[in-house]
Amino acid sequence: VNGIEIYSMKIDSKVTSRFAHNVITSRAVNRGNVSKEVFFDVELPKTAFITNFSMTIDGVTYPGTIKEKEAAKKQYEKAVSRGQTAGLVKASGRKTEKFTVSVNIKAASKVTFELTYEELLKRRFGKYEMFIKVKPKQLVKDFEIEVDIFEPQGITELEAEGTFITNELQNTIKKTFSGKKGHISFKPALDQQRTCANCSQSVLDGDFTVRYDVKRTTPDNLQIVNGYFVHFFAPTNLPKLSKNIIFVLDTSGSMYGREMEQTKEAMLKILDDIKEDDFFNFVLFESGISTWKETLIKATPENLDEARKFVRHISAEGGTNLHGGLMRGIDILNAAHEENLVPRRSASIIIMLTDGQPNVGVSDTQEIEKAVKKAINGRYTLYNLGFGSAVDYGFLERMALENKGLARRIYPDSDAALQLQGFYDEVSNPMLIDVELNYPENEISDLTTNSFKHFYDGSEIVVAGRFVDSNQNHLSVDVRGEGADHALSYTTQQDAEQTAQAFQEQQYIFGEYIERLWAYLTIEQLLEKRITATGEEKENLTAQALALSLLYKFVTPLTSMVVTKPEENDNEEGIADKPTEGIDIFTIPGTCVVYAKLLLIVKLISIKPSFITSPMYHTYASQPTWYTSVDGDPHFIISVPQKKDAICFNINENPGMILNLINDPVTGITVNGELIGDKKANSDAKIQNSYFGKLGIANKHLDFKLTVTPETITIQNGDEKTTFTWLDSVTLQQAGLTLIINRKKNLVLSMGSGASFVVVLHQVWKKHPLHRDFLGLYTLKSDKFSEQTHGLLGQFFRPIDFTILEIHPGSDPKKPDATMFVKNNELTVTRGWQKDYRRDPKHGVDIPCWFVHDNGAGLIDGVHTDYIVSSLF
């Protein structure tokens, strides 16, 4: 095509325990005698995260790097203001997003594009489905799709089909499976790709879908690898629960015509599928509210016939009283349960369909969300279906997620009725309600969602987590749920050796797949929780999702991938983002770009900076309260608000040493901490663990001293002394001081100057052979201290500037190294993690930061031994 020949395109997929790792490799050559632009165009599943991209031109590889989206946006603005061209990555269909990149290559030169993406395959209607978009746009001499599947439970069925597959192409699909392994290949010859004899058009244009399922001798399957676990839960042969279902349908004037006819067609088909043990009703809303019946009605043949007549006579007119329709539906469900009209063991569901926005009655979407959440009160599941492009999809999604459901777009195409019916089919067979998978709290950290309102036939629940002790090799899980006949309750167990025995075919497994599956699922759920969160909670969720996206190199809605490419002897950069729903509008000098619903534009652009000097890992950008802290072994975290980032360092000193943390001669406040060690020294460790076992906080102007240990809290005012234990819940207020003790958790101290501290109590298992209880210190409102404040923490109460350059792989592939310029020093730093335990003393929140080695050398003033003092006060 135009002198550019794609001579090879291979799609290589490896699936290990439902987690798919996909590599698309495309090779092209410029057959012309002048430089030409070569495009790499692929469509990916919306549920996938891109993890890597590279271009190789004449033997030189140009890799992509993942970075925070805000930095990419600034580069985009800069590029467009210069009048440079911009490519796009955008949603191209119901299931896909399009990734596009282009590069000029010289005559007779070759280019290889390689794109990697990962996704967790979902189980629907009893099968896992992997979707591959095939569209090379020209005949390709060497075209191949190869899929390797490894499932330790064993594979029971495997199929592959393509919407473009002709009778001739059918024989080119090779499929085999046996035991734990499955293999599919599709390799059409050049002539088989032609739409007709001697044609140059390719028949390869459509969807290639792989489906399979696994053996299920038990309801669930646990796998443990390298300190991480994944738990798959999909019981079979359970009796189906009866449903109590309310259809809340928009019949306003905007639904008139095709949309109303398609909705009625879908409802009639759904009525054919409703079981006789089910209860149902219809609520219609336009300017007013009407119902088919006043209460829920059992789905007898006679009632279903009457319902069909009702549906056929539905018409569309008036405004959109969405609030009134939903509240009426909730009232009907409430009454049915209160009056025992429905079985105690049954699943109650509301399905609401609308094509517009509320404009009659309560029209404020936030008020509607609050009212609906309060009325449902966690008892029912709400599913919101948005018909067409005029809906406020963000509002529908938030409201559904707040009520344990989900939102789904219904596209106004010829198959809209099938889309509606297909959604109903997914939720039409509940098997369990109130499912909980409970894991030992003291063994597991960073657990994904483990409680679920409903489990539907043909689906699967997936929970992943990591162990507190990465060497742990055993896990016991308590499973609870309510079935049609009885409660489900049992304990399942697994150890790492059993997993290892199941995973003997290592060539079928890509590295650290369970850890990446956990990260994928965690990011996905953090982004989902972020939809309904507000304020500080939303900012914290954003920070966590962003940090994980950068650590595991996922292109998510919070990150971008930057690809440096050669272009006419200049370096230009392409930026690829992941689309998000909703509207995002921003103005660029000389132009205006609008992201609109259903367009979901993502940037892929060209820029010409010589190199990047700003930090590429602003993963702390969303932290709402900037503070300094010391916790753990001991780990210091220094917030740098103007950089929207953080710096951290450790101090390695012997137990018994006392370190000065804060010393302010103006306010009279000092804070010192005494180190303790483990119960016994670890002979294998080069550096012994040490923690703060005692903190002393004093204010000489108030003649006040506070001594905190993991056992007691002692307050001394002058000669008066009072002691509390961590079992107490106390609030004390006196001149210039407020002290709050939150039982067995933390204490908060505020002083007259406005300075505030949080001391966190860390309690370990009393019989632990090694570790002791210890303390962490967090300083809030550090601006209330004077300019003369010093100490290991206090010196950072004043603004500090730094620059990050030359980010590159370090000794740990998950933690890149970089060069930091700070205080006229050039340091090698590492992107690391520390824990913030302010709100969750047990598990904490991972905070990304630039780690300064060697006891903070080059960052702190002087050396760390300068901060050793002789006594606590």
C-alpha atoms as one frame of an Amber mdcrd trajectory, in Angstrom:
protein
   0.000   0.000   0.000   1.608   3.230  -1.210   4.996   1.505  -1.329   4.763
   0.203   2.266   4.570  -3.568   2.630   3.618  -5.235   5.903   5.404  -8.519
   5.375   4.791 -10.015   8.826   2.170  -9.665  11.553   2.053 -12.003  14.527
  -0.239 -11.967  17.547   1.149 -14.132  20.331  -1.057 -14.703  23.382  -0.130
 -16.585  26.517  -2.903 -17.175  29.032  -1.988 -18.400  32.508  -4.871 -18.886
  34.972  -7.188 -16.492  33.080  -4.535 -13.751  32.875  -3.615 -12.992  29.270
  -0.288 -11.577  28.106  -0.533 -10.524  24.454   2.234  -9.382  22.102   1.460
  -7.932  18.666   4.482  -7.743  16.360   4.218  -6.062  12.963   7.101  -5.788
  10.466   7.030  -3.441   7.486   9.441  -2.373   4.747   9.502   0.738   2.584
   9.647  -0.581  -1.007   9.665   2.961  -2.429  12.653   5.098  -3.352  11.836
   7.963  -0.959  11.060   8.199   2.766   7.527   7.127   3.642   5.290   7.246
   6.698   4.481   3.847   8.155   1.414   3.409  10.381   0.912   0.826  13.111
  -2.820   0.531  13.770  -4.321  -1.962  16.234  -7.524  -2.263  18.208  -7.349
  -3.582  21.770 -10.004  -4.718  24.263 -11.220  -1.859  26.476 -10.534  -4.020
  29.526  -6.845  -4.366  28.628  -3.908  -2.307  29.867  -1.004  -1.639  27.495
   2.247  -2.579  29.253   4.925  -2.025  26.606   5.561  -0.658  23.137   8.700
  -0.367  21.065   9.822   0.405  17.516  12.918  -1.097  15.936  14.237   0.770
  12.886  17.259  -0.549  11.033  18.307  -2.521  14.097  17.892   0.334  16.614
  15.117  -0.091  19.197  13.140   2.882  20.550  11.275   1.737  23.708   8.216
   3.273  25.330   8.131   4.437  28.944   5.103   4.830  31.214   4.636   8.182
  32.949   2.027  10.250  34.715  -0.678  11.638  32.429  -0.365  15.258  33.582
   3.193  15.466  32.279   2.052  14.048  28.945  -0.768  16.568  28.744   1.688
  19.453  29.161   3.811  18.055  26.362   0.706  17.713  24.219  -0.219  21.361
  24.771   3.314  22.401  23.922   3.305  20.377  20.718  -0.035  21.662  19.465
   0.919  25.258  20.268   3.874  24.757  17.911   1.506  23.667  15.189   2.715
  20.083  15.164   0.467  17.256  14.044  -1.259  14.920  16.471  -2.257  11.314
  16.060  -5.007   9.703  18.108  -5.734   6.694  20.266  -9.488   6.500  20.714
 -12.387   4.177  21.366 -13.271   2.601  18.062 -16.201   0.411  19.038 -18.179
  -1.139  21.859 -15.365  -3.447  22.915 -12.192  -1.802  21.646  -9.777   1.101
  21.783  -7.561   1.970  18.855  -3.813   2.416  19.240  -2.116   4.291  16.401
   1.481   5.361  15.900   3.382   6.366  12.785   7.010   6.931  11.823   8.900
   8.004   8.699  11.397   5.451   7.428  13.886   5.775   4.626  13.695   3.966
   1.312  14.443   0.224   1.631  14.414   0.487   5.442  12.507  -1.822   7.746
  10.576  -1.121  10.937   9.284  -3.520  13.591   6.468  -2.460  15.933   5.866
  -4.479  19.104   2.929  -3.801  21.424   2.224  -5.726  24.639  -1.010  -5.620
  26.606  -2.466  -7.654  29.473  -5.956  -8.382  30.731  -7.821 -10.653  33.123
 -10.289 -12.743  31.129 -13.803 -12.616  32.554 -16.094 -15.644  32.679 -19.490
 -15.081  31.079 -22.125 -17.729  30.391 -19.759 -20.451  31.564 -16.759 -19.583
  29.374 -13.705 -17.324  29.417 -13.524 -15.157  26.343 -10.494 -13.582  24.680
 -11.222 -11.107  21.912  -8.679 -10.241  19.200  -9.396  -7.604  16.552  -7.968
  -8.596  13.170  -7.510  -5.807  10.627  -4.116  -5.704   8.864  -5.600  -3.538
   6.032  -3.477  -5.311   3.420  -2.383  -8.776   2.422   0.366 -10.013   4.747
   2.790 -12.715   3.602   3.373 -14.012   7.126   0.234 -13.572   9.242  -0.287
 -15.649  12.376  -2.334 -15.738  15.578  -1.014 -18.125  18.219  -2.662 -18.688
  21.593  -1.202 -20.859  24.376  -3.368 -21.519  27.414  -2.235 -23.065  30.690
  -4.845 -23.775  33.376  -3.769 -25.821  36.418  -7.370 -26.993  36.920  -7.401
 -28.534  33.440  -9.241 -27.380  30.308 -12.662 -28.877  29.494 -13.495 -27.110
  26.239 -11.777 -24.809  23.767 -13.142 -23.073  20.690 -12.127 -20.329  18.291
 -14.146 -18.454  15.694 -13.839 -15.369  13.528 -16.520 -13.137  12.060 -14.474
 -13.046   8.834 -13.820 -16.785   8.605 -14.847 -18.278   5.247 -15.197 -21.979
   4.498 -11.698 -21.932   3.021 -10.236 -20.218   6.079 -12.004 -22.550   8.518
  -9.377 -25.243   7.958  -6.555 -22.861   8.845  -7.706 -22.671  12.486  -5.811
 -25.394  14.366  -7.080 -26.252  17.838  -5.809 -28.749  20.409  -6.227 -29.141
  24.152  -5.311 -31.839  26.616  -5.076 -31.751  30.378  -3.859 -28.337  31.492
  -2.727 -27.063  28.090  -4.546 -25.653  25.099  -3.233 -24.321  21.810  -4.826
 -22.410  18.937  -3.151 -21.199  15.783  -4.483 -19.349  12.757  -2.089 -18.942
   9.842  -3.765 -18.191   6.502  -1.632 -18.239   3.375  -1.440 -15.145   1.177
  -3.950 -16.446  -1.389  -6.382 -17.464   1.350  -6.458 -13.864   2.589  -7.745
 -12.449  -0.722 -11.380 -11.403  -1.043 -11.310 -12.890  -4.549  -8.810 -14.390
  -7.002  -6.083 -11.865  -7.824  -7.705  -9.260  -5.516  -5.437  -7.066  -3.400
  -8.042  -6.579  -0.633  -7.759  -8.731   2.506 -10.634 -10.765   3.894  -9.014
 -10.470   7.351 -11.271  -7.813   8.827 -13.253  -8.632  11.945 -13.237 -10.322
  15.333 -11.294 -13.440  16.287 -12.626 -14.902  19.541 -11.227 -17.683  21.739
 -13.437 -19.281  24.394 -12.654 -21.969  26.933 -13.540 -23.265  30.381 -11.786
 -25.262  33.112 -12.522 -28.374  35.141 -14.312 -27.725  38.423 -14.020 -30.581
  40.876 -14.333 -28.096  43.756 -16.181 -24.752  44.003 -12.953 -22.783  44.047
  -9.264 -22.830  43.206  -6.425 -21.187  45.168  -2.979 -20.502  43.744   0.062
 -19.201  45.674   3.232 -17.976  43.985   6.079 -15.849  45.407   4.158 -14.135
  48.212   0.971 -13.493  46.201  -2.236 -15.499  45.839  -5.291 -15.601  43.614
  -8.601 -17.221  44.546 -11.074 -18.248  41.815 -14.609 -18.965  43.064 -17.215
 -20.454  40.709 -19.381 -23.185  42.296 -21.518 -25.291  39.982 -24.690 -27.368
  40.303 -26.270 -25.009  42.813 -30.044 -24.514  42.714 -30.988 -21.137  41.295
 -32.327 -18.463  43.590 -35.635 -16.898  42.704 -35.474 -13.237  41.618 -37.470
 -10.209  42.636 -36.950  -7.882  39.706 -38.228  -4.377  39.041 -37.893  -2.947
  35.524 -37.815   0.867  35.768 -38.245   2.137  32.204 -37.907   5.625  30.753
 -41.009   6.323  28.599 -40.370  10.047  28.068 -40.851  11.670  24.671 -37.193
  11.194  23.699 -37.771   7.404  23.717 -40.429   7.726  21.014 -39.937   5.688
  17.861 -37.137   3.174  17.344 -35.773   3.256  20.908 -39.173   2.528  22.414
 -39.873  -0.269  19.926 -36.492  -1.882  20.638 -37.069  -1.631  24.389 -40.487
  -3.285  24.061 -39.023  -6.008  21.841 -36.353  -6.728  24.450 -38.875  -6.740
  27.326 -41.091  -9.241  25.502 -38.125 -11.601  25.013 -37.086 -11.141  28.641
 -40.612 -12.065  29.780 -40.187 -15.361  27.916 -37.131 -16.104  30.092 -38.524
 -15.150  33.499 -38.915 -18.243  35.709 -42.178 -19.143  37.398 -40.566 -18.784
  40.857 -39.591 -15.186  40.086 -41.481 -12.030  41.090 -41.518  -8.934  38.900
 -43.125  -5.600  38.069 -42.762  -2.636  35.703 -42.385   1.018  36.703 -42.670
   3.580  33.878 -41.483   7.151  34.257 -41.993  10.227  32.119 -43.336  13.436
  33.667 -45.484  11.201  35.823 -45.005   7.720  37.291 -47.084   4.654  36.503
 -46.817   0.962  37.361 -48.149  -2.244  35.898 -49.167  -3.571  39.339 -49.079
  -2.056  42.794 -46.939  -4.889  44.186 -44.502  -7.512  42.966 -46.311 -10.247
  41.042 -45.343 -13.908  40.721 -44.359 -14.922  37.192 -47.190 -17.370  36.554
 -48.114 -18.059  32.900 -51.273 -15.977  33.326 -49.403 -13.023  34.825 -46.746
 -13.190  32.112 -49.434 -13.071  29.392 -50.955 -10.013  31.048 -47.501  -8.396
  31.318 -46.900  -8.935  27.585 -50.122  -7.062  26.787 -48.992  -4.248  29.087
 -45.599  -3.996  27.401 -47.082  -3.917  23.894 -49.178  -0.874  24.830 -46.347
   1.188  26.362 -46.003   4.572  24.640 -43.541   7.439  24.954 -44.313  11.051
  25.887 -43.514  13.756  28.428 -40.410  14.628  30.469 -37.986  12.513  32.513
 -38.837  11.998  36.192 -36.022   9.515  36.802 -35.950  10.106  40.553 -39.649
   9.386  40.901 -39.403   6.184  38.864 -36.516   4.763  40.875 -38.031   5.657
  44.227 -41.331   3.991  43.266 -39.475   0.826  42.266 -37.567   0.784  45.574
 -40.805   1.319  47.506 -42.385  -1.696  45.781 -39.409  -3.898  46.682 -39.413
  -2.635  50.274 -43.113  -3.411  50.660 -42.703  -6.897  49.171 -40.005  -7.770
  51.710 -41.778  -6.177  54.663 -45.015  -8.027  53.861 -43.181 -11.326  53.167
 -44.588 -11.504  49.632 -41.258 -12.838  48.339 -39.040 -15.721  49.551 -36.538
 -14.858  52.274 -33.769 -16.476  50.214 -34.110 -14.547  46.982 -32.208 -11.955
  44.967 -33.718  -8.488  44.602 -32.677  -6.530  41.519 -33.605  -3.189  39.959
 -32.887  -2.664  36.254 -33.324   0.950  35.151 -33.212   2.054  31.509 -33.059
   5.690  30.374 -32.005   7.599  27.274 -31.810  11.079  28.782 -31.225  13.152
  31.886 -33.647  13.927  34.738 -35.626  17.112  34.080 -38.872  16.622  36.025
 -39.190  16.371  39.803 -35.776  16.094  41.451 -33.294  16.880  38.670 -30.111
  17.403  40.687 -28.141  14.197  40.086 -26.287  14.396  43.409 -29.588  14.619
  45.299 -30.917  11.638  43.338 -27.788   9.600  44.124 -28.100  10.333  47.860
 -31.839   9.566  47.951 -31.506   6.298  46.034 -28.571   5.081  48.118 -30.426
   5.865  51.335 -33.604   4.139  50.146 -31.857   0.977  48.909 -29.602   0.863
  51.995 -27.484  -1.994  50.650 -30.411  -4.416  50.307 -30.827  -4.530  46.523
 -28.633  -4.340  43.450 -29.173  -1.512  40.972 -28.227  -1.871  37.307 -28.424
   1.247  35.136 -28.646   0.962  31.355 -27.890   4.132  29.379 -29.538   4.115
  25.952 -27.725   6.282  23.382 -25.366   9.213  23.786 -27.589  11.782  25.529
 -27.392  10.133  28.959 -25.211  11.381  31.788 -23.290   8.108  31.928 -21.086
   9.227  34.802 -24.176   9.784  36.945 -25.637   6.389  36.006 -22.343   4.646
  36.729 -21.852   6.304  40.122 -25.385   5.513  41.229 -25.105   1.853  40.145
 -21.726   1.314  41.817 -22.962   2.919  45.034 -25.688   0.267  45.091 -23.561
  -2.812  44.319 -24.427  -2.885  40.637 -22.972  -1.572  37.412 -23.866   0.626
  34.460 -23.879  -0.473  30.840 -24.189   1.468  27.618 -26.829   0.355  25.143
 -25.786   1.448  21.659 -28.663   2.685  19.455 -27.937   0.241  16.632 -30.125
  -2.325  14.955 -29.231  -4.883  17.649 -30.181  -2.711  20.648 -32.913  -5.170
  21.662 -30.332  -7.982  21.676 -27.994  -5.834  23.804 -30.750  -5.351  26.379
 -31.641  -9.021  26.361 -27.960 -10.000  26.572 -27.499  -7.896  29.691 -30.540
  -9.463  31.313 -29.192 -12.925  30.506 -26.025 -12.121  32.507 -28.000 -11.348
  35.687 -30.965 -13.662  35.184 -29.623 -16.629  37.141 -28.417 -15.678  40.630
 -27.033 -18.657  42.532 -25.856 -17.012  45.761 -26.343 -13.743  47.608 -24.110
 -12.006  50.167 -20.958 -13.927  49.255 -17.935 -13.319  51.492 -14.463 -14.781
  51.100 -12.635 -14.216  54.394  -8.839 -14.397  54.709  -6.694 -14.262  57.873
  -6.250 -10.544  58.587  -2.835 -10.903  60.169  -1.469 -12.829  57.156  -2.819
 -10.848  54.179  -2.268  -7.264  53.049  -3.592  -5.364  50.028  -6.588  -7.604
  49.428  -8.855  -6.944  46.453 -12.652  -6.855  46.899 -13.768  -9.953  48.823
 -17.513  -9.456  49.416 -20.140  -9.642  46.674 -23.888  -9.058  46.707 -24.654
 -11.685  44.045 -22.963 -14.610  42.326 -24.505 -15.420  38.941 -24.489 -18.757
  37.144 -21.724 -18.956  34.543 -19.634 -16.168  36.077 -16.645 -16.260  38.425
 -15.482 -14.318  41.473 -11.764 -13.497  41.566  -9.919 -12.270  44.679  -6.174
 -11.634  44.887  -3.827 -10.406  47.579  -0.306 -10.499  48.904   1.040 -12.028
  52.079   2.478  -9.949  54.886   5.317 -12.469  54.965   6.411 -13.035  51.354
   7.780 -16.460  52.348   4.411 -17.735  53.556   3.335 -20.787  51.583  -0.065
 -21.726  53.061  -3.490 -20.071  53.018  -6.849 -20.963  54.553 -10.049 -19.218
  53.386 -13.519 -19.185  54.947 -16.269 -19.025  52.323 -19.768 -17.800  53.179
 -22.894 -17.211  51.110 -26.663 -17.624  51.059 -28.103 -20.145  48.589 -31.629
 -21.054  47.546 -31.953 -23.907  50.039 -29.313 -23.223  52.673 -26.329 -21.152
  53.671 -23.018 -21.980  52.040 -20.199 -22.274  54.574 -16.873 -24.067  54.273
 -13.109 -23.592  54.551 -10.706 -24.168  51.661  -6.924 -24.417  51.904  -3.918
 -24.383  49.605  -0.142 -24.292  49.886   2.516 -23.113  47.485   3.791 -26.648
  46.921   0.410 -27.715  45.523   0.493 -24.749  43.134   4.040 -25.593  42.102
   3.026 -29.181  41.337   0.199 -27.923  39.139   2.593 -25.562  37.345   5.240
 -27.858  35.959   5.109 -26.633  32.350   7.070 -23.431  32.867   7.242 -22.515
  29.183   3.502 -21.845  29.305   3.814 -19.331  32.112   4.938 -15.726  31.862
   6.867 -14.418  34.874   5.217 -13.245  38.098   1.750 -13.662  36.586  -0.105
 -13.792  39.941   1.582 -10.605  41.130   0.639  -8.858  37.877  -2.897 -10.257
  38.079  -3.165  -8.826  41.604  -1.875  -5.445  40.417  -4.257  -5.433  37.408
  -7.275  -6.280  39.570  -6.274  -3.811  42.295  -5.881  -0.941  39.815  -9.182
  -1.815  38.143 -11.006  -1.772  41.485  -9.292   1.397  42.736 -10.379   3.173
  39.548 -13.907   1.870  40.035 -14.047   3.011  43.686 -12.702   6.387  42.548
 -15.860   6.918  40.491 -18.065   7.184  43.571 -15.520   8.726  45.952 -15.150
  12.419  46.732 -12.626  14.724  48.373  -9.732  13.204  50.244 -10.893   9.613
  49.676 -10.902  10.140  45.914  -7.461  11.720  46.035  -6.069   8.792  48.028
  -7.573   6.244  45.626  -6.106   8.183  42.706  -2.668   8.239  44.314  -2.734
   4.492  44.962  -3.936   3.603  41.455  -1.386   5.933  39.866   1.476   4.533
  41.915   0.604   0.930  41.004   0.142   1.873  37.332   3.655   3.291  37.248
   5.208   0.479  39.270   3.785  -2.275  37.061   3.992  -0.201  33.855   0.290
  -0.243  32.956  -1.197   2.425  30.680  -4.352   3.252  32.653  -6.588   6.344
  32.688  -3.987   7.911  35.036  -0.829   7.234  33.036   0.630   7.771  29.572
   3.233   6.002  27.501   5.929   8.118  25.884   7.705   6.783  22.808  10.756
   8.628  21.506  11.011   8.153  17.754  13.329   9.459  15.021  11.727  11.970
  12.688  13.803  13.874  10.150  16.888  13.959  12.399  14.908  15.308  15.380
  13.634  13.457  18.411   9.871  13.502  18.603   7.696  11.898  21.192   4.393
  10.053  20.877   2.096   9.848  23.851  -0.525   7.124  24.259  -3.203   7.318
  26.953  -6.109   5.077  27.881  -9.595   6.491  27.141 -11.942   7.430  29.939
 -15.695   7.987  29.941 -17.274  11.422  30.205 -16.232  14.892  29.035 -12.808
  16.452  29.473 -12.277  19.872  27.912  -9.108  21.922  27.929  -7.799  24.732
  25.796  -4.416  24.832  24.066  -2.846  28.010  22.638  -4.109  28.409  19.097
  -6.473  25.427  19.232  -9.179  23.734  21.266  -9.504  20.011  21.839 -12.744
  18.623  23.236 -13.068  15.094  24.594 -16.720  14.135  24.275 -18.854  11.177
  25.272 -18.481   8.191  22.967 -15.469   9.788  21.294 -13.148   9.087  24.208
 -10.143  10.653  22.500  -6.661   9.764  23.695  -3.566  11.588  22.546  -0.732
  10.204  20.463   1.414  13.103  19.422   4.680  14.560  18.202   6.880  16.867
  20.323  10.431  18.165  19.939  12.115  18.759  23.327  15.805  17.909  23.567
  15.220  15.919  26.758  12.883  15.915  29.738  14.028  17.653  32.904  10.898
  17.383  35.026  10.190  14.383  37.272   8.587  11.557  35.348   7.102   9.856
  38.379   4.815  12.386  40.122   2.995   9.556  41.807   2.291  11.542  44.958
   0.308  14.228  43.164  -3.014  13.472  44.769  -1.953  13.262  48.403  -4.237
  15.833  50.077  -2.313  16.458  53.305   1.408  17.091  52.999   3.372  15.935
  56.012   6.653  14.485  57.181   6.757  11.206  59.016   8.941   8.457  60.422
   7.650   4.930  60.833   8.807   1.351  60.510  12.500   0.516  60.457  12.715
   3.659  60.771  11.587   5.007  57.401  11.399   8.788  56.890   8.950  10.231
  54.338   9.401  13.869  53.317   6.553  15.442  51.348   7.532  17.979  48.715
   4.218  19.676  47.819   5.601  21.999  45.144   6.872  18.906  43.298   3.756
  16.903  44.128   6.122  14.135  45.133   8.000  12.709  48.108  11.533  11.806
  49.171  12.325   9.033  51.647  15.332   7.657  53.486  16.124   5.215  56.273
  18.290   5.651  59.361  20.213   2.548  60.394  21.379   2.848  63.999  21.726
   0.573  66.989  18.927  -0.034  69.498  19.172   2.301  72.508  20.211   5.305
  70.421  18.064   8.440  70.755  17.558  10.590  67.637  16.492  14.224  67.524
  13.543  14.475  65.136  12.324  18.057  65.694  13.867  21.000  67.539  12.247
  24.443  67.296  13.813  27.038  69.647  11.080  29.596  68.849   7.950  27.541
  69.665   9.846  25.547  72.303   8.827  22.208  70.762  11.218  19.255  70.645
  10.584  15.659  69.569  13.078  12.832  70.169  12.792   9.095  69.598  14.539
   6.110  71.172  15.272   3.079  69.018  14.520  -0.508  69.994  15.500  -3.720
  68.184  13.958  -7.107  67.561  13.656  -9.581  70.425  16.773 -11.308  69.159
  19.347 -10.414  66.543  19.072 -12.004  63.126  22.524 -13.459  62.488  21.881
 -13.549  58.707  21.042  -9.871  58.409  23.759  -7.335  57.674  21.690  -4.565
  59.283  19.533  -5.282  62.317  15.934  -4.080  62.372  15.301  -1.081  64.602
  12.137   0.860  65.411  11.014   3.683  67.647  10.029   2.165  70.984   9.722
   5.472  72.818   8.881   9.027  71.740   9.321  12.184  73.809   7.393  15.329
  72.786   8.015  18.468  74.839   6.985  22.136  74.803   9.175  24.121  77.200
   6.925  27.218  76.962   3.995  25.181  78.306   6.139  23.113  80.709   4.687
  20.028  79.007   6.187  16.609  78.321   4.560  13.618  76.651   6.246  10.194
  76.815   4.793   7.523  74.535   5.698   3.816  74.496   3.786   0.880  72.976
   2.401   0.214  76.472   1.718   3.613  78.052   1.159   7.315  77.407   2.441
   9.611  80.160   1.634  13.340  80.380   3.680  15.603  82.638   2.639  19.210
  83.331   5.139  20.719  85.716   5.226  18.288  88.615   1.858  16.694  87.801
   2.042  13.357  85.988  -0.793  11.242  84.500  -0.420   7.873  82.780  -2.819
   6.135  80.394  -2.636   2.852  78.501  -3.509   2.196  74.857  -6.673   0.464
  76.057  -8.058   3.879  77.049 -10.141   6.185  74.860  -9.369   9.698  76.093
  -9.884  13.327  75.049  -7.995  15.919  77.117  -8.060  19.679  76.665  -6.121
  22.200  78.687  -4.391  25.508  78.088  -2.813  25.351  74.665  -3.091  21.560
  74.269  -5.502  18.934  72.952  -4.739  15.210  73.302  -6.942  12.472  71.859
  -6.173   8.772  72.423  -7.927   6.451  69.988  -7.967   3.077  71.692  -5.263
   0.644  70.449  -4.809   2.732  67.311  -3.201   6.175  67.580  -3.058   9.432
  69.475  -3.405  12.968  68.132  -1.649  15.890  69.849  -2.343  19.534  68.927
  -0.445  22.450  70.495  -1.278  26.118  70.874   0.968  27.115  67.962  -1.133
  24.930  65.658   1.512  22.214  65.356  -0.055  18.746  65.321   1.290  15.204
  65.624  -0.151  11.739  65.128   1.553   8.849  66.944   0.564   5.451  65.528
   0.707   2.261  67.601   1.905  -0.865  65.778   1.067  -4.084  67.589   2.424
  -7.432  66.453   1.491 -10.931  67.520   2.572 -11.228  71.161   4.204 -14.611
  70.556   6.068 -13.462  67.487   9.588 -14.882  67.788  11.260 -11.741  66.444
   9.261  -8.510  66.258   8.123  -6.089  68.970   5.382  -3.458  69.178   6.624
  -0.045  68.018   5.558   3.537  67.195   5.299   5.820  64.173   5.255   9.647
  64.145   3.456  11.903  61.642   3.744  15.704  61.771   0.862  17.740  60.451
   0.672  21.519  59.951   4.433  21.813  59.800   4.030  25.414  58.593   3.243
  26.290  62.226   6.878  25.781  63.167   9.484  28.555  62.905  12.150  28.984
  60.232  14.771  27.919  62.799  13.338  24.408  63.187  15.816  21.562  62.654
  16.195  17.846  63.340  15.935  14.791  61.092  12.333  15.758  60.323  12.268
  19.422  61.302  14.784  20.585  58.678  12.289  19.567  55.977   9.520  21.827
  57.269  11.019  24.458  54.959  10.596  24.119  51.168  13.121  21.849  49.471
  13.742  21.697  45.739  15.097  18.835  43.691  15.326  17.702  40.078  15.104
  14.154  38.727  16.999  13.183  35.572  18.100  10.075  33.715  15.504   7.593
  34.944  16.770   4.104  34.071  16.362   0.470  35.170  17.927  -0.341  38.532
  19.044  -3.569  40.185  15.387  -4.282  40.967  13.450  -4.214  37.659  10.373
  -2.897  39.487  12.247   0.045  41.028  13.962   2.362  38.534  17.009   4.382
  39.513  17.544   8.051  38.663  19.876  10.976  39.275  18.646  13.548  41.818
  20.049  17.074  42.123  19.314  18.377  45.620  21.160  20.867  47.887  23.913
  21.140  45.247  24.487  17.387  45.506  24.158  14.796  42.756  22.695  11.564
  44.194  21.656   8.205  42.783  18.126   7.540  44.015  15.640   4.713  43.581
  11.893   4.836  43.065  10.620   3.016  46.148   7.655   2.591  48.475   6.991
   3.404  52.093   3.891   2.854  54.179   1.568   5.590  55.468  -0.171   4.176
  58.544  -2.056   7.262  59.670  -5.518   5.931  58.803  -4.869   2.188  58.732
  -2.292   1.144  61.377  -2.590  -2.512  60.393  -2.050  -2.452  56.620  -1.157
   1.131  55.721  -1.163   2.732  52.274   1.758   2.415  49.891   3.348   5.816
  49.213   5.772   6.073  46.286   8.859   8.222  46.787  12.430   8.780  45.661
  14.621   6.794  48.054  17.944   8.363  49.121  20.494   5.753  50.151  23.161
   5.679  52.893  21.200   7.174  55.810  20.003  10.115  53.718  23.560  11.204
  52.863  23.505  14.311  50.669  19.878  15.050  51.566  20.042  15.665  55.320
  22.255  18.398  56.725  25.512  16.895  57.967  25.528  13.166  58.714  22.945
  11.099  60.576  25.125  10.673  63.672  24.919  14.451  64.207  21.324  13.883
  65.346  22.103  11.447  68.189  21.198  12.981  71.581  21.811  11.800  75.134
  18.277  11.664  76.557  14.617  11.682  75.545  14.136  15.268  76.776
